[in-house]
Amino acid sequence: MQIKRIYFTIFILLNFSVFAFSQEAKNFRVSAVSEISNFNNGSLTSYGINVEYFVHHNFSLNYHYSLGINQFHNTYLHYPGGVAGLVELFRTDLYYLNNTSGSDGWGYVILLAFILPEGVGFHTYPREWLELEPYINPFSTDFNILDNKRSTITLSFGLKAHIKPVYNLSIAPHFGLKHIYKNAQVGTIFGISVGYLF
């Protein structure tokens, strides 16, 4: 058990060193996003934040958090699947959370839940002022998307067109499809974001 903790601690420290380097190298894009998803029974409107961590010039990890209104005018949330797994773990394993002998690993679990991305983006640069990003997010979670007060794992994929009036600033319209794994329902996604590269 101790050896696993040592390996996991080294893994976390290496990740933090990569994150620290990436901030100096301007490899984080943080965007304010507005999005509309259309399904057969109506549309969802949400506003939130999108974070892209560039592990390479042409490859990023995607994290998206948003809050909005579903088609039945109730609260709707979107967040990465790792966070949903953490919430489910807390909900079902309260015994382990309350047991002091088994709670020392929760810090690692919490950290890991926020490191796991919901998807990836592939970046191409046809012009200096234009960046095209096909993306796929197979590990997204939508709370109350079906108006059932439950979290549902979803898949989304599409294309973002980052228009850059200046190097660090981008305005990105995007469109795509969202698939709900639970009932195989598919809807369209349209949105726009304004982002800054750190």
Disulfide bonds with the S-S distance in Angstrom:
none
